[in-house]
Amino acid sequence: MYQEERMLKIVEYLQLHKRISVDDICEFFNVSRDTARRDLVKLEEHQKIIRTRGGALLPTLDHELTRNYKERLLTVSAEKQVIGQIAANMVRDGDRIILDSSTTVQACAERLHVPECSVITNSINQADVLSEKEGVSIHLLGGHLQKEHRFVYGSSAIASLSRYFVDKAFVGIGGISLHGLSINHEEDGMLKHQMMKQADQVIILADHSKFGKNLPYRFADLSEVDIVITDRLPDPAMLDVFRRHDVEVIVP
């Protein structure tokens, strides 16, 4: 069997069993340990596996990290649309609010209908959506542009944001657990945290898949959250964590 064939079968095995050892490869393909190791080195070079002591694992990188904002918009679920509607209903006439750059928060922006409100955002998409709505005053933060995910970030954006105080901040997250709120991108997380500091009421928008999930950058504690809007109740353990931190959970 050629190396390319073995590599393909190794990946197929990992997709079913999550891990494989050098001994497994030797037994399955009747090859030496040196040959098995060379196969794993080649697979690692192609970023198909993560080598471990004595074997390999499939990469566990969150797929959200590799998708840009436009791609994520194409897969906004019905659950996120419902969450966005509930969030939009919480905005009152005359409110000053912050909307971050998440696709779930965009679902809120799209459904926002009040005679008058002021919005601060770091999202090109939120500003574009809101520009079509009469009575909405928009302040788009300045700073560095993250092109793929279409948000502005950096020290100048944080400094500008720190001069505003608002009634409500609507914030999307990548994961929420007993350890706090997390996201893939550090620069996005730093700005989200500043948004939370500027608001009288912090409202997190998160579908049920985010519960119990920890992404690379933790940007805030649960003690800084007032409300979580989601599509279904979390499991009892997570619900107990919310209660202990006085976090209100709103579901449809």
C-alpha positions in Angstrom: 0.0 0.0 0.0 1.3 3.4 -0.9 1.8 6.1 1.7 -1.0 8.3 0.3 -3.4 5.4 0.7 -2.4 4.8 4.3 -2.7 8.4 5.2 -6.2 8.6 3.8 -7.2 5.5 5.8 -5.5 6.9 9.0 -7.7 10.1 8.7 -10.8 8.0 8.1 -10.0 5.9 11.2 -9.5 9.1 13.2 -12.8 10.5 12.1 -14.5 7.4 13.6 -12.3 6.8 16.7 -10.8 10.3 17.4 -7.3 8.9 18.1 -4.8 6.4 16.7 -1.5 5.0 18.1 1.7 4.1 16.2 1.1 0.5 17.2 -2.3 0.6 15.7 -0.9 1.8 12.4 1.8 -0.9 12.5 -0.9 -3.6 13.0 -3.4 -2.3 10.6 -1.0 -1.8 7.7 1.8 -4.2 8.5 4.4 -1.5 8.5 7.4 -0.7 10.8 7.2 1.9 13.5 9.5 4.2 11.5 7.1 4.0 8.6 4.1 4.7 10.8 5.9 7.8 12.3 6.7 9.1 8.8 3.1 8.8 7.9 2.1 10.9 11.0 4.8 13.5 10.3 3.5 13.9 6.7 -0.1 14.2 7.9 0.9 16.8 10.5 2.7 18.8 7.7 -0.7 18.8 5.9 -2.4 19.9 9.1 -4.7 16.8 9.0 -3.7 15.6 12.5 -2.1 16.6 15.8 0.8 14.3 16.7 0.8 13.1 20.3 3.2 10.9 22.3 2.8 7.6 20.6 0.1 8.5 18.1 -2.2 11.2 16.8 -5.5 13.1 17.3 -7.8 14.9 14.9 -7.5 18.7 15.2 -10.1 20.2 17.5 -10.0 23.8 16.2 -13.5 25.4 16.3 -14.8 25.7 12.8 -16.1 29.2 13.6 -12.5 30.3 13.7 -12.0 29.6 10.0 -15.2 31.1 8.7 -15.5 34.7 7.9 -18.5 36.9 8.8 -20.2 36.6 5.4 -20.0 32.8 5.5 -21.4 32.8 9.1 -24.3 35.1 8.0 -25.4 32.4 5.5 -25.9 30.0 8.3 -27.7 32.1 10.8 -30.2 29.7 12.3 -33.8 30.1 13.1 -32.8 30.0 16.8 -30.5 33.0 16.4 -33.3 34.9 14.6 -35.7 34.2 17.5 -33.0 35.4 20.0 -32.5 38.5 17.9 -36.2 39.3 17.9 -36.4 38.9 21.7 -33.4 41.3 22.1 -34.9 43.8 19.7 -38.1 43.8 21.8 -36.1 44.9 24.8 -35.0 48.2 23.2 -37.2 51.1 24.4 -37.8 54.4 22.7 -34.9 56.8 23.4 -32.5 54.0 24.6 -28.8 54.4 24.1 -27.4 50.9 23.2 -24.3 49.1 22.1 -24.4 46.4 19.5 -21.3 44.2 19.0 -20.2 42.5 15.8 -21.7 39.0 16.2 -24.2 37.5 13.7 -26.7 36.9 16.5 -26.6 40.6 17.4 -27.1 41.5 13.7 -30.4 39.5 13.9 -31.3 42.0 16.7 -30.3 45.0 14.5 -32.4 43.7 11.6 -35.5 43.5 13.8 -35.0 46.8 15.7 -38.1 49.0 15.4 -38.3 52.0 17.8 -39.1 55.6 17.0 -35.8 56.8 18.2 -32.6 55.3 19.7 -28.8 55.8 19.6 -26.5 52.9 18.7 -22.8 52.5 19.2 -21.2 49.7 17.3 -17.9 48.4 16.0 -19.5 46.4 13.3 -19.6 47.5 9.6 -22.6 45.2 9.1 -24.7 46.5 12.0 -24.1 50.1 10.9 -25.2 49.2 7.3 -28.3 47.5 8.5 -29.3 50.3 10.9 -28.6 53.0 8.3 -31.9 52.0 6.7 -33.9 52.7 9.8 -35.3 56.1 10.5 -34.8 57.5 14.0 -31.7 55.4 14.7 -28.6 57.5 15.4 -25.4 55.5 14.7 -21.9 55.9 16.0 -19.4 53.6 14.3 -16.3 53.2 16.3 -13.0 54.0 14.6 -9.8 51.9 14.7 -8.2 48.9 12.9 -10.5 47.0 10.5 -10.6 43.2 10.8 -11.5 42.5 7.2 -12.7 38.9 7.3 -14.9 39.4 10.3 -15.9 43.0 9.6 -15.3 44.6 12.9 -13.2 47.5 14.1 -10.8 47.0 17.0 -7.8 48.4 18.7 -6.8 50.9 21.4 -8.4 53.8 19.6 -11.7 52.0 19.4 -11.6 51.1 23.1 -10.6 54.7 24.1 -13.5 56.1 22.1 -15.9 53.6 23.5 -14.9 54.4 27.1 -16.3 57.9 26.7 -19.9 56.7 26.2 -22.4 55.4 28.7 -25.4 53.4 27.5 -28.6 51.8 28.8 -28.0 48.4 27.3 -25.1 46.4 25.7 -26.1 43.5 23.5 -23.1 41.1 23.2 -22.6 37.9 21.3 -20.2 35.2 22.5 -18.4 32.1 21.4 -18.8 30.2 24.6 -20.3 30.6 28.1 -19.4 28.4 31.0 -18.8 28.6 34.8 -15.4 30.1 33.8 -17.0 33.1 32.1 -17.5 34.4 28.5 -15.1 33.4 25.7 -14.4 34.2 22.1 -11.9 33.2 19.4 -10.3 36.5 18.8 -8.5 38.4 21.6 -9.0 41.8 19.9 -12.7 41.2 19.6 -13.0 40.1 23.2 -11.2 43.1 24.6 -13.6 45.4 22.9 -16.6 43.3 24.0 -15.4 43.6 27.6 -15.2 47.4 27.3 -18.7 47.5 25.9 -20.0 45.6 28.9 -18.3 48.2 31.2 -20.1 51.1 29.6 -23.6 49.7 30.0 -26.2 49.8 32.8 -27.5 46.4 31.6 -25.4 43.7 29.9 -27.4 41.3 27.7 -25.7 38.3 26.2 -27.2 36.7 23.1 -26.3 33.0 22.9 -28.0 30.0 21.4 -27.9 26.7 23.4 -24.8 25.4 21.6 -22.6 28.0 23.4 -23.4 26.6 26.9 -20.5 24.9 28.6 -18.1 25.9 25.8 -14.7 27.5 26.4 -13.0 29.2 23.4 -9.4 30.4 23.4 -9.8 33.9 24.9 -11.9 34.5 28.1 -13.0 38.2 28.1 -15.4 38.5 31.0 -16.8 36.9 34.2 -20.5 35.8 34.6 -20.7 38.3 37.5 -20.6 41.1 34.8 -23.7 39.7 33.0 -27.3 40.7 33.8 -29.3 38.7 31.2 -28.8 35.8 28.8 -31.2 35.5 25.9 -31.1 32.0 24.4 -33.3 29.6 22.5 -33.7 26.9 25.1 -33.0 26.5 28.8 -29.5 25.2 29.7 -29.0 22.0 31.6 -29.6 22.2 35.4 -25.9 22.5 36.3 -25.5 25.5 34.0 -28.8 27.0 35.1 -27.6 26.8 38.7 -24.4 28.6 37.8 -26.5 31.4 36.3 -28.6 31.6 39.4 -25.6 31.9 41.7 -24.4 34.8 39.6 -27.8 36.5 39.5 -28.0 36.1 35.8 -31.6 36.1 34.4 -32.2 33.6 31.5 -34.8 34.5 28.9 -36.1 31.9 26.5 -39.0 32.1 23.9 
